[in-house]
Amino acid sequence: MSLLISALAFSNDLQSLPVKLVSQLSKGQTNPEEFIPLIVRAVLLWFLVTSSRRLWGYSTTCVSRAIFPTVHINSRDPSYEMIMVWIAKDPGARRQLHDYELNTTEARWLRSGKRQTDIKEHYWAKVETGGIVAGEHTSSWRAGDVVGQQVPLADQSIRIKHNGNYLWITRRSAPRFNEGARVEIKPHIIQNFIAAVNQSFYEKEDKELRIYHSKRINPTWMKPITRRAREWGSVILPPGMKEEILEDVKRFLSDKDRNWHASRGIPHRKGMVLYGEPGTGKTSLVTALASKLNIDMYIVNPAQKGMDDAKLSTLLRNCPSETIVLIEDIDCIFPSGRHNVSTMLSAVYEASNGEIDGLQADDGGEAEVQLDGAASHRDAFVGGGGQPPSTVTMSGLLNALDGVSSQEGCVVIATTNHLERLDPALIREGRFDDHIHFTFLIPRQAHDLYVHLFPLEDFGPHTERSKFDIVNEKSEKSVVIFTDQADLDKHASDFADAIFSTPNSINLPAEQVKTSKKITMAALQSYLTGHKYAPIEALEGAGKWVESYEATQQERSRVRLTAASGSDYNPVKKTTPKKKVKKTVKAIESEAESL
C-alpha cells in the first residue's frame, strides 16, 4: 500500500521519466538505480488504472443486468441477420455509424426493378434503379453497379428507438468458444422488437414469390430467393383444369377444412401428383399456384447427394403450414438399371411407326435393337460422380410424407414424367390422392396462348407504334393492329388450325382433331416468343414450324435410342452397326425386370 501511495505521490516523476531516459542515453550516462523507483511506480500506476477500469466495467454490467434485460443472439441464429438488416434500414442508426463495416455486392446479381434486393439473400433495401440512392437516410445504398450495406463494427453500440423505447444493439466477438459474432440487445420490451424485426424481415412485396431450397449438408433450408410472382393467366391449360386445382387447394388451406380434420382426428394433409411429358406445364402450374395463393414454395430433392432418411424427415417436418412442398421428378429418387432400359423401351415405342438406324419395328412389336454397351450405361447411371449418393429409402420417404411426426397443413406436390415408374405404395390414396395428367397441346391451348401473348391492349387500334421499339421497319407485317377482340380471336383460331392442320379445330371434339401432333406448351411458347412483336408472321409461319418441330423430335428420338443402345450414331451419314442382337420388346421388358 505504501508503494502505491508513493507512486501516486510522485506521478510528476513518471511524466519526466521519458525525458530523463532520453537525455541520459544521449550523454552515455545510464545509472539503473535512478530508474528503478520510477519503473516500479509506473507499473503500480498501470495496475491501479487497469483494476479501476475492470471494477467499473463489472459494476456497470451488474447494474445493467439488474435494470435492463439482455439477450445474446448467436451469429448462426436467424434473428442475428434480421437485426443486421434492421440496422441497415434504420435512419437513426445511419447517423451513428461513423466507422462501420461495409459489405458490398454487384448489382448485376440482384433482381432488377424497384426492389433491388432479394429478401434475406442480399440487402433488402427498397431503392430505385440507377444512381446513388438511399445513402442519406439508411445504411443500404447503391452506386452504379455496386450495392452496399453498412453495419456496426465489433463492440460498437447502436441506439435504436422502437415504440418509444430505446434499444442498445452491440456486436460482440466470442472467439474462445468458436461462436463468432454476437448481438446484445438491451431493450425495455425485447419481445416486441424481435416480433417487429421478424415481420419486417419476412414481409413480401406485392407480386413476389419466395422459394426455399434444402441445403446439401445440414437438414435445414437455405436463405429463400425471391422471384416475380407467376401470373395466373400465364399458365395455359385445358379449360377448367387449373381452376379446379386452385379451388381444391384453397379449400384445403381454409380454416373450415383445418377445423374439420382436427375435430375428427384426421391428419390434415394433401398430396398431388402431376404427371405428363416434359414441357407440358407441371412446374409452371405449381409456381403460378403459389403466386396466386401468396404462399411460399419449398423445393426438396430426395435424390440429391448426401440426403438420407433422417435429413429428409427433418426437412419436411420443418416446413411451415400453408406452404407448397414441391418434389420434382419423384421417379428419379431411386435410380436403377431399370430406368436405363425404360429409356430404351420408350424410344422403341416412339419409333414403332417407322424405320431408323439400328431398329426396324414391325406390326408384331418386334424390333432389332443394338444392345452393345447397355450394361456400361447402366453402371454409369447407378454409380459415379465421386460423391456419396442419396441413401433415401422408400420406407424413409413414406414416413417423411405421412409418418407420425410429419408436418400437417402443407400441400405436397410431386411431378414426374413417368407415372408408371412410381411404386404403388408411394402414390396410393392417403398420400397422393390426386393424380393429374398433363397432356400434349390441344387446339384450345394454342388459341389461348396466342391471345395471351398478343393482347388487344398491345396490338389494338389505339396502340402507339413507339411502344414496339424493335419493330422491323422493312416489313409492314410486323406492325399489327387488331380491330377488336373478335378480330384477335379469329387470328387465334386460325393459328390453332394452322398448328393442328384442322379447320375449326377449337370447336371440334378431341377425337376429331389430329392426335399425331405431340407438341408441348413449352415448345409452342418458345416459337411465339420468337415473334413477340409480329403476330401475323407467327400465324403465317406456324405450319412450317410444326413440320420442323416434328422432324427435330424424330431426330431426337433416334439419338436417344442410339445412346441407350450404346452405338455410335451419325445423323448425317447412316452407318452399319458393328454388332446387332435381335430383341423383341417382351425380351427387353424381361431384362428390365431382372435388373
C-alpha positions as CSV (number, residue, x, y, z in Angstrom):
1,M,0.0,0.0,0.0
2,S,2.9,2.4,0.8
3,L,4.3,1.7,-2.6
4,L,1.0,2.5,-4.2
5,I,0.7,5.8,-2.3
6,S,4.3,6.6,-3.2
7,A,3.6,6.0,-6.8
8,L,0.7,8.4,-6.8
9,A,2.6,11.0,-4.9
10,F,5.4,11.1,-7.4
11,S,3.3,11.0,-10.6
12,N,5.3,14.0,-11.8
13,D,8.4,11.9,-11.9
14,L,6.6,9.5,-14.2
15,Q,5.9,12.2,-16.6
16,S,9.5,13.2,-16.7
17,L,10.8,9.6,-17.0
18,P,10.9,9.6,-20.8
19,V,12.7,12.9,-20.9
20,K,15.3,11.8,-18.4
21,L,15.9,8.5,-20.1
22,V,16.5,10.1,-23.5
23,S,18.7,12.7,-22.0
24,Q,21.0,10.3,-20.2
25,L,21.1,7.8,-23.1
26,S,22.2,10.7,-25.4
27,K,25.0,11.6,-22.9
28,G,26.1,8.0,-22.4
29,Q,25.2,8.1,-18.7
30,T,22.9,5.3,-17.6
31,N,22.5,4.5,-13.9
32,P,19.9,1.8,-13.5
33,E,19.4,2.7,-9.8
34,E,17.9,6.0,-10.7
35,F,15.2,4.5,-12.9
36,I,14.1,1.5,-10.8
37,P,11.9,3.6,-8.5
38,L,10.2,5.3,-11.4
39,I,9.6,2.0,-13.2
40,V,8.1,0.5,-10.1
41,R,5.8,3.5,-9.7
42,A,4.8,3.2,-13.4
43,V,3.9,-0.5,-13.0
44,L,1.9,0.2,-9.9
45,L,0.0,3.1,-11.5
46,W,-0.8,0.9,-14.6
47,F,-2.1,-1.8,-12.3
48,L,-4.3,0.7,-10.4
49,V,-5.8,2.2,-13.6
50,T,-6.4,-1.3,-15.1
51,S,-8.0,-2.6,-12.0
52,S,-10.2,0.5,-11.7
53,R,-11.4,0.1,-15.3
54,R,-12.3,-3.5,-14.8
55,L,-14.0,-2.8,-11.5
56,W,-16.0,0.0,-13.2
57,G,-17.0,-2.3,-16.1
58,Y,-18.0,-5.1,-13.7
59,S,-20.1,-2.7,-11.6
60,T,-21.9,-1.2,-14.7
61,T,-22.5,-4.7,-16.0
62,C,-24.1,-5.8,-12.7
63,V,-26.3,-2.7,-12.6
64,S,-27.2,-3.1,-16.2
65,R,-28.2,-6.7,-15.8
66,A,-30.3,-5.8,-12.8
67,I,-32.1,-3.0,-14.6
68,F,-32.1,-4.0,-18.3
69,P,-32.8,-7.4,-19.7
70,T,-30.1,-8.6,-22.1
71,V,-30.4,-11.1,-25.0
72,H,-27.4,-12.8,-26.5
73,I,-28.0,-13.8,-30.1
74,N,-25.5,-16.1,-31.9
75,S,-24.5,-15.2,-35.4
76,R,-25.8,-18.5,-36.6
77,D,-29.3,-17.7,-35.3
78,P,-31.7,-16.3,-38.0
79,S,-32.5,-13.3,-35.8
80,Y,-28.9,-12.1,-36.0
81,E,-29.2,-11.5,-39.7
82,M,-32.6,-9.9,-39.3
83,I,-31.3,-7.4,-36.8
84,M,-28.3,-6.5,-39.0
85,V,-30.8,-5.9,-41.8
86,W,-32.9,-3.7,-39.5
87,I,-29.9,-1.6,-38.6
88,A,-29.0,-1.1,-42.2
89,K,-32.6,0.2,-42.9
90,D,-32.9,2.3,-39.8
91,P,-32.3,6.1,-40.5
92,G,-31.3,6.7,-36.9
93,A,-28.6,4.1,-37.0
94,R,-27.1,5.6,-40.1
95,R,-26.2,8.8,-38.2
96,Q,-24.3,6.8,-35.6
97,L,-22.2,4.8,-38.0
98,H,-19.1,7.0,-38.2
99,D,-16.9,3.9,-38.6
100,Y,-18.6,0.8,-40.0
101,E,-18.2,-2.5,-41.7
102,L,-19.0,-2.3,-45.4
103,N,-20.5,-5.3,-47.2
104,T,-20.9,-5.0,-51.0
105,T,-22.1,-7.0,-53.9
106,E,-22.5,-6.4,-57.6
107,A,-25.9,-5.1,-58.6
108,R,-26.0,-7.4,-61.6
109,W,-26.6,-10.3,-59.1
110,L,-29.7,-8.6,-57.8
111,R,-33.0,-8.7,-59.4
112,S,-33.8,-5.5,-61.3
113,G,-36.8,-3.4,-60.5
114,K,-38.0,-1.1,-57.8
115,R,-36.8,-3.6,-55.2
116,Q,-33.2,-4.2,-55.9
117,T,-32.5,-6.8,-53.3
118,D,-33.8,-10.2,-52.6
119,I,-35.3,-10.9,-49.2
120,K,-32.7,-12.5,-46.8
121,E,-30.4,-13.1,-49.7
122,H,-28.8,-9.7,-50.1
123,Y,-29.6,-6.4,-48.5
124,W,-33.3,-5.8,-48.5
125,A,-33.2,-2.1,-49.3
126,K,-36.0,-0.6,-51.3
127,V,-34.2,1.6,-53.8
128,E,-34.7,2.9,-57.3
129,T,-32.6,1.7,-60.2
130,G,-29.5,3.8,-61.0
131,G,-27.6,6.5,-59.3
132,I,-26.6,6.8,-55.6
133,V,-29.8,6.2,-53.6
134,A,-30.8,5.8,-50.0
135,G,-27.4,6.7,-48.7
136,E,-28.6,9.8,-46.9
137,H,-31.3,8.0,-44.9
138,T,-30.4,4.4,-44.5
139,S,-27.3,2.2,-44.4
140,S,-28.1,0.4,-47.6
141,W,-27.2,2.1,-50.8
142,R,-26.5,1.6,-54.5
143,A,-23.9,3.4,-56.6
144,G,-23.7,2.3,-60.2
145,D,-23.1,-1.5,-60.3
146,V,-22.3,-1.8,-56.6
147,V,-24.8,-2.3,-53.8
148,G,-23.6,-1.8,-50.2
149,Q,-24.7,-2.4,-46.7
150,Q,-23.2,-0.6,-43.7
151,V,-23.2,-2.5,-40.3
152,P,-21.6,-1.7,-37.0
153,L,-18.1,-2.7,-36.1
154,A,-17.4,-5.2,-33.3
155,D,-18.0,-3.7,-29.8
156,Q,-19.8,-0.7,-31.4
157,S,-23.1,0.1,-29.8
158,I,-26.1,1.4,-31.8
159,R,-29.1,3.0,-30.1
160,I,-32.4,2.5,-31.8
161,K,-35.8,3.8,-30.8
162,H,-38.7,1.4,-31.2
163,N,-42.2,2.0,-29.9
164,G,-41.0,4.7,-27.6
165,N,-38.3,2.5,-26.1
166,Y,-34.5,2.8,-26.6
167,L,-32.6,-0.3,-27.5
168,W,-28.8,-0.7,-27.5
169,I,-27.5,-3.2,-30.0
170,T,-23.9,-4.2,-29.8
171,R,-21.9,-6.6,-31.9
172,R,-19.6,-8.8,-29.8
173,S,-17.0,-11.4,-30.6
174,A,-16.5,-14.6,-28.7
175,P,-13.7,-16.5,-30.4
176,R,-12.9,-18.6,-27.4
177,F,-16.0,-20.7,-27.8
178,N,-16.0,-20.5,-31.6
179,E,-19.3,-18.8,-31.6
180,G,-18.5,-16.0,-33.9
181,A,-20.0,-12.5,-33.5
182,R,-23.0,-11.9,-31.3
183,V,-25.6,-9.2,-30.8
184,E,-26.5,-8.0,-27.4
185,I,-29.8,-6.2,-27.0
186,K,-30.9,-4.2,-24.0
187,P,-34.5,-3.0,-24.8
188,H,-37.3,-2.3,-22.5
189,I,-39.6,-4.7,-24.3
190,I,-37.5,-7.3,-26.2
191,Q,-40.3,-9.4,-27.4
192,N,-42.0,-6.6,-29.3
193,F,-38.7,-5.6,-31.1
194,I,-38.0,-9.2,-32.1
195,A,-41.5,-9.6,-33.4
196,A,-41.2,-6.3,-35.4
197,V,-37.8,-7.4,-36.8
198,N,-39.2,-10.7,-37.9
199,Q,-42.3,-9.2,-39.5
200,S,-40.1,-6.7,-41.4
201,F,-37.7,-9.4,-42.5
202,Y,-40.3,-11.7,-43.9
203,E,-42.6,-9.1,-45.3
204,K,-43.1,-9.7,-49.0
205,E,-43.9,-7.1,-51.6
206,D,-46.8,-7.4,-53.9
207,K,-46.4,-9.9,-56.8
208,E,-43.4,-11.6,-55.2
209,L,-42.8,-15.3,-54.6
210,R,-40.3,-16.8,-52.1
211,I,-38.7,-20.1,-52.9
212,Y,-36.7,-22.2,-50.4
213,H,-34.2,-24.9,-51.3
214,S,-32.7,-27.5,-49.0
215,K,-29.0,-27.4,-48.0
216,R,-26.7,-30.1,-49.1
217,I,-25.1,-30.9,-45.8
218,N,-27.3,-29.8,-43.0
219,P,-31.0,-30.7,-42.9
220,T,-32.1,-27.0,-43.0
221,W,-33.5,-24.7,-45.6
222,M,-31.3,-22.2,-47.4
223,K,-32.0,-18.5,-47.5
224,P,-35.0,-18.0,-49.7
225,I,-34.8,-16.5,-53.1
226,T,-37.5,-14.2,-54.4
227,R,-38.9,-14.2,-57.8
228,R,-41.5,-12.2,-59.5
229,A,-44.8,-13.9,-58.9
230,R,-46.1,-16.0,-61.8
231,E,-49.2,-14.6,-63.3
232,W,-52.1,-17.0,-63.1
233,G,-53.2,-16.2,-66.6
234,S,-49.8,-17.1,-68.0
235,V,-50.3,-20.8,-67.4
236,I,-52.5,-22.1,-70.3
237,L,-54.1,-25.4,-69.6
238,P,-57.2,-27.2,-70.9
239,P,-60.4,-25.3,-70.0
240,G,-61.3,-25.7,-66.3
241,M,-58.3,-27.7,-65.3
242,K,-56.3,-25.1,-63.4
243,E,-59.4,-23.6,-61.9
244,E,-60.4,-26.9,-60.4
245,I,-56.9,-27.4,-58.9
246,L,-57.0,-23.9,-57.4
247,E,-60.3,-24.3,-55.8
248,D,-59.2,-27.7,-54.3
249,V,-56.1,-26.2,-52.8
250,K,-58.0,-23.2,-51.5
251,R,-60.5,-25.5,-49.8
252,F,-57.7,-27.4,-48.2
253,L,-55.9,-24.3,-46.8
254,S,-59.1,-22.8,-45.4
255,D,-59.8,-22.7,-41.6
256,K,-63.0,-24.6,-42.2
257,D,-61.2,-27.6,-43.7
258,R,-58.5,-27.5,-41.0
259,N,-61.1,-27.5,-38.2
260,W,-63.0,-30.3,-39.8
261,H,-59.9,-32.5,-39.9
262,A,-59.0,-31.6,-36.3
263,S,-62.4,-32.3,-34.9
264,R,-62.4,-35.8,-36.4
265,G,-58.8,-36.7,-35.6
266,I,-57.8,-37.0,-39.3
267,P,-54.3,-35.7,-40.3
268,H,-54.6,-32.5,-42.3
269,R,-52.5,-33.4,-45.4
270,K,-52.9,-33.2,-49.1
271,G,-50.8,-34.7,-51.9
272,M,-50.9,-34.3,-55.6
273,V,-49.0,-36.0,-58.4
274,L,-48.7,-34.1,-61.7
275,Y,-47.5,-36.4,-64.5
276,G,-47.0,-36.0,-68.2
277,E,-44.5,-35.2,-70.8
278,P,-41.7,-32.6,-70.2
279,G,-42.8,-29.1,-71.1
280,T,-46.5,-29.6,-70.5
281,G,-46.7,-27.1,-67.7
282,K,-46.4,-29.1,-64.5
283,T,-43.8,-26.9,-62.7
284,S,-45.3,-23.8,-64.2
285,L,-48.7,-24.6,-62.6
286,V,-47.1,-25.1,-59.2
287,T,-45.3,-21.8,-59.4
288,A,-48.4,-20.0,-60.5
289,L,-50.5,-21.7,-57.8
290,A,-48.1,-20.5,-55.1
291,S,-48.1,-17.0,-56.5
292,K,-51.9,-16.9,-56.8
293,L,-52.4,-18.0,-53.2
294,N,-49.5,-15.8,-51.9
295,I,-47.7,-18.7,-50.1
296,D,-44.1,-19.9,-50.1
297,M,-42.6,-22.8,-52.0
298,Y,-40.2,-25.3,-50.5
299,I,-38.4,-27.4,-53.1
300,V,-36.8,-30.7,-51.8
301,N,-34.8,-33.2,-53.8
302,P,-34.6,-36.5,-52.0
303,A,-32.2,-37.8,-54.6
304,Q,-29.5,-35.1,-54.0
305,K,-26.1,-36.2,-52.9
306,G,-25.8,-36.5,-49.1
307,M,-29.5,-36.9,-48.5
308,D,-30.7,-39.7,-46.1
309,D,-33.9,-40.6,-44.4
310,A,-33.2,-38.6,-41.3
311,K,-32.4,-35.4,-43.2
312,L,-35.4,-35.7,-45.4
313,S,-37.7,-36.2,-42.5
314,T,-36.3,-33.2,-40.7
315,L,-36.7,-31.0,-43.8
316,L,-40.3,-31.9,-44.4
317,R,-41.1,-31.6,-40.6
318,N,-39.6,-28.1,-40.6
319,C,-41.8,-26.9,-43.4
320,P,-44.4,-24.3,-42.2
321,S,-48.0,-25.0,-42.7
322,E,-49.9,-23.3,-45.5
323,T,-47.0,-23.8,-47.9
324,I,-46.4,-25.8,-51.0
325,V,-43.7,-28.5,-50.9
326,L,-42.5,-29.5,-54.4
327,I,-40.8,-32.7,-55.2
328,E,-39.7,-32.6,-58.8
329,D,-39.1,-35.8,-60.9
330,I,-40.0,-38.0,-58.0
331,D,-39.5,-41.1,-60.2
332,C,-35.7,-40.3,-60.2
333,I,-35.4,-40.7,-56.4
334,F,-34.4,-44.4,-56.6
335,P,-32.1,-44.7,-59.7
336,S,-31.5,-48.2,-61.0
337,G,-30.7,-50.1,-64.2
338,R,-34.4,-50.4,-64.8
339,H,-34.5,-46.7,-65.7
340,N,-31.9,-47.1,-68.4
341,V,-33.8,-49.9,-70.1
342,S,-37.1,-48.0,-69.6
343,T,-35.5,-45.1,-71.6
344,M,-34.7,-47.6,-74.4
345,L,-38.2,-49.0,-74.3
346,S,-39.6,-45.5,-74.6
347,A,-37.5,-45.0,-77.7
348,V,-38.7,-48.3,-79.1
349,Y,-42.3,-47.4,-78.7
350,E,-41.8,-43.9,-80.2
351,A,-40.0,-45.4,-83.2
352,S,-42.6,-48.1,-83.8
353,N,-44.1,-46.1,-86.6
354,G,-41.0,-46.1,-88.8
355,E,-37.6,-47.3,-89.5
356,I,-34.4,-45.8,-88.1
357,D,-30.8,-46.8,-87.8
358,G,-30.4,-50.0,-85.8
359,L,-34.1,-50.6,-85.3
360,Q,-36.9,-51.9,-87.5
361,A,-40.3,-52.2,-85.9
362,D,-43.0,-54.4,-87.4
363,D,-46.7,-54.9,-86.7
364,G,-46.0,-57.5,-84.1
365,G,-44.0,-55.1,-81.9
366,E,-40.6,-56.8,-82.6
367,A,-37.6,-54.6,-83.1
368,E,-34.0,-55.1,-83.8
369,V,-32.0,-53.1,-81.3
370,Q,-28.3,-52.9,-80.8
371,L,-27.7,-53.5,-77.1
372,D,-23.9,-53.3,-77.1
373,G,-22.8,-51.2,-74.1
374,A,-26.1,-51.2,-72.3
375,A,-24.5,-52.7,-69.2
376,S,-21.9,-50.0,-69.0
377,H,-24.5,-47.3,-69.4
378,R,-26.5,-48.9,-66.6
379,D,-23.4,-49.0,-64.3
380,A,-22.6,-45.3,-65.0
381,F,-26.2,-44.4,-64.2
382,V,-26.2,-46.2,-60.8
383,G,-22.8,-45.1,-59.6
384,G,-20.2,-42.5,-60.5
385,G,-20.0,-38.9,-59.6
386,G,-17.2,-39.2,-57.0
387,Q,-19.6,-38.2,-54.1
388,P,-21.8,-40.3,-51.8
389,P,-25.2,-40.7,-53.4
390,S,-28.5,-40.3,-51.7
391,T,-29.4,-43.1,-49.3
392,V,-33.1,-42.3,-49.0
393,T,-35.1,-45.4,-48.9
394,M,-38.7,-46.0,-49.9
395,S,-39.7,-46.5,-46.2
396,G,-37.9,-43.3,-45.2
397,L,-39.7,-41.3,-48.0
398,L,-43.1,-42.7,-47.0
399,N,-42.5,-41.9,-43.3
400,A,-41.4,-38.4,-44.2
401,L,-44.5,-37.8,-46.2
402,D,-47.2,-39.1,-43.8
403,G,-45.4,-40.5,-40.7
404,V,-46.4,-39.8,-37.1
405,S,-44.1,-36.8,-36.8
406,S,-44.6,-35.4,-40.4
407,Q,-45.9,-31.9,-40.9
408,E,-49.5,-31.1,-41.5
409,G,-51.2,-28.2,-43.4
410,C,-48.8,-28.4,-46.3
411,V,-49.6,-29.2,-49.9
412,V,-47.2,-31.7,-51.2
413,I,-46.9,-31.8,-55.0
414,A,-44.8,-34.3,-56.8
415,T,-44.1,-34.1,-60.5
416,T,-43.0,-36.9,-62.8
417,N,-42.7,-37.7,-66.5
418,H,-43.3,-41.4,-65.9
419,L,-46.2,-42.2,-63.6
420,E,-45.8,-45.9,-64.3
421,R,-42.3,-46.0,-62.7
422,L,-43.7,-45.0,-59.3
423,D,-44.3,-47.6,-56.6
424,P,-48.0,-48.0,-56.0
425,A,-47.4,-47.6,-52.3
426,L,-46.0,-44.2,-52.9
427,I,-48.9,-42.8,-54.9
428,R,-51.7,-44.6,-53.1
429,E,-54.7,-42.8,-51.7
430,G,-53.9,-41.0,-48.4
431,R,-50.5,-39.9,-49.7
432,F,-51.2,-38.6,-53.1
433,D,-55.0,-38.5,-53.6
434,D,-55.0,-36.6,-56.8
435,H,-53.2,-37.8,-60.0
436,I,-53.4,-35.1,-62.6
437,H,-52.4,-35.8,-66.2
438,F,-50.8,-33.1,-68.3
439,T,-51.3,-33.9,-71.9
440,F,-49.8,-32.6,-75.1
441,L,-51.1,-29.4,-76.6
442,I,-54.7,-29.2,-77.6
443,P,-56.2,-26.6,-80.0
444,R,-57.9,-24.5,-77.2
445,Q,-54.5,-24.1,-75.5
446,A,-52.9,-22.9,-78.8
447,H,-55.7,-20.4,-79.2
448,D,-55.5,-19.1,-75.6
449,L,-51.7,-18.8,-75.7
450,Y,-51.9,-16.7,-78.8
451,V,-54.4,-14.4,-77.2
452,H,-52.3,-14.1,-74.0
453,L,-49.1,-13.3,-75.8
454,F,-50.7,-10.8,-78.2
455,P,-53.3,-9.0,-76.2
456,L,-55.6,-6.3,-77.6
457,E,-54.2,-3.6,-75.4
458,D,-50.8,-4.0,-77.1
459,F,-51.9,-4.6,-80.6
460,G,-55.3,-2.9,-80.7
461,P,-56.3,0.1,-82.8
462,H,-55.1,2.6,-80.2
463,T,-51.6,1.1,-79.8
464,E,-48.8,3.5,-80.1
465,R,-46.2,2.3,-82.6
466,S,-43.4,3.8,-80.5
467,K,-44.2,1.2,-77.8
468,F,-42.6,-1.5,-80.0
469,D,-39.1,-0.3,-80.2
470,I,-37.8,-3.3,-82.2
471,V,-40.4,-3.3,-85.0
472,N,-38.9,-4.4,-88.3
473,E,-39.3,-1.2,-90.4
474,K,-38.9,-3.1,-93.6
475,S,-41.8,-5.4,-93.0
476,E,-45.3,-3.9,-92.7
477,K,-46.4,-7.3,-91.4
478,S,-44.6,-6.5,-88.1
479,V,-46.9,-3.5,-87.5
480,V,-50.0,-5.4,-86.4
481,I,-53.3,-3.8,-85.2
482,F,-56.3,-5.9,-84.3
483,T,-59.5,-4.1,-84.9
484,D,-61.3,-5.6,-81.8
485,Q,-61.4,-8.6,-79.6
486,A,-63.3,-10.6,-82.2
487,D,-60.6,-10.0,-84.7
488,L,-58.0,-11.2,-82.3
489,D,-60.0,-14.3,-81.5
490,K,-60.3,-15.0,-85.2
491,H,-56.5,-14.8,-85.7
492,A,-56.0,-17.0,-82.6
493,S,-58.4,-19.6,-84.1
494,D,-56.6,-19.5,-87.4
495,F,-53.3,-20.1,-85.5
496,A,-54.7,-23.1,-83.8
497,D,-56.0,-24.5,-87.1
498,A,-52.5,-24.0,-88.6
499,I,-50.9,-25.8,-85.8
500,F,-53.2,-28.9,-86.0
501,S,-53.9,-28.8,-89.7
502,T,-57.6,-29.0,-88.9
503,P,-60.2,-26.3,-89.8
504,N,-62.3,-25.0,-86.8
505,S,-60.1,-27.2,-84.5
506,I,-61.0,-25.4,-81.3
507,N,-64.7,-26.3,-81.6
508,L,-64.2,-29.9,-82.6
509,P,-64.3,-32.8,-80.1
510,A,-60.8,-34.1,-79.1
511,E,-61.2,-37.3,-81.0
512,Q,-61.8,-35.5,-84.3
513,V,-58.6,-33.5,-84.0
514,K,-55.4,-35.0,-85.4
515,T,-53.7,-36.7,-82.4
516,S,-50.4,-37.2,-84.1
517,K,-49.3,-33.7,-83.1
518,K,-47.2,-34.2,-80.0
519,I,-46.4,-30.6,-79.3
520,T,-45.8,-29.3,-75.8
521,M,-46.9,-26.0,-74.4
522,A,-43.2,-25.0,-73.8
523,A,-42.3,-25.6,-77.4
524,L,-45.2,-23.5,-78.8
525,Q,-44.5,-20.7,-76.3
526,S,-40.8,-20.7,-77.4
527,Y,-41.9,-20.4,-81.0
528,L,-44.3,-17.5,-80.3
529,T,-41.8,-15.6,-78.1
530,G,-39.6,-15.6,-81.2
531,H,-42.3,-13.5,-82.9
532,K,-43.3,-11.4,-79.8
533,Y,-43.8,-8.3,-81.9
534,A,-45.1,-9.9,-85.1
535,P,-48.3,-11.9,-84.5
536,I,-49.2,-12.2,-88.2
537,E,-45.7,-13.6,-89.0
538,A,-46.2,-16.1,-86.2
539,L,-49.5,-17.1,-87.7
540,E,-48.2,-17.4,-91.3
541,G,-45.1,-19.5,-90.2
542,A,-47.0,-21.9,-87.9
543,G,-47.3,-24.7,-90.4
544,K,-43.7,-24.7,-91.4
545,W,-42.7,-24.6,-87.7
546,V,-44.8,-27.6,-86.9
547,E,-43.0,-29.6,-89.7
548,S,-39.6,-28.5,-88.5
549,Y,-40.6,-29.3,-84.9
550,E,-41.8,-32.8,-85.7
551,A,-38.6,-33.5,-87.7
552,T,-36.5,-32.4,-84.8
553,Q,-38.4,-34.6,-82.4
554,Q,-38.0,-37.6,-84.6
555,E,-34.2,-36.9,-84.8
556,R,-34.0,-36.7,-81.1
557,S,-35.8,-40.0,-80.7
558,R,-33.1,-41.6,-82.9
559,V,-30.4,-40.1,-80.8
560,R,-32.0,-41.2,-77.5
561,L,-32.4,-44.7,-78.8
562,T,-28.9,-44.9,-80.1
563,A,-27.5,-43.5,-76.9
564,A,-29.5,-46.0,-74.9
565,S,-28.3,-49.0,-77.0
566,G,-24.7,-47.8,-76.9
567,S,-24.0,-47.5,-80.6
568,D,-22.3,-44.7,-82.5
569,Y,-24.8,-42.6,-84.4
570,N,-24.1,-40.2,-87.2
571,P,-27.2,-38.1,-88.1
572,V,-25.7,-37.2,-91.5
573,K,-24.5,-40.5,-92.8
574,K,-26.0,-43.8,-91.9
575,T,-23.6,-46.4,-90.6
576,T,-23.9,-50.1,-90.2
577,P,-23.7,-51.1,-86.6
578,K,-20.8,-53.5,-85.8
579,K,-22.9,-55.9,-83.9
580,K,-26.7,-56.3,-83.6
581,V,-28.7,-58.5,-81.4
582,K,-32.3,-59.1,-82.3
583,K,-34.5,-58.5,-79.4
584,T,-38.3,-58.4,-79.0
585,V,-39.9,-55.8,-76.8
586,K,-41.0,-58.5,-74.5
587,A,-37.4,-59.7,-74.2
588,I,-36.3,-56.2,-73.3
589,E,-39.0,-56.0,-70.6
590,S,-37.9,-59.3,-69.2
591,E,-34.3,-58.0,-68.9
592,A,-35.6,-54.9,-67.2
593,E,-37.4,-56.9,-64.6
594,S,-34.2,-58.8,-63.8
595,L,-32.2,-55.6,-63.1
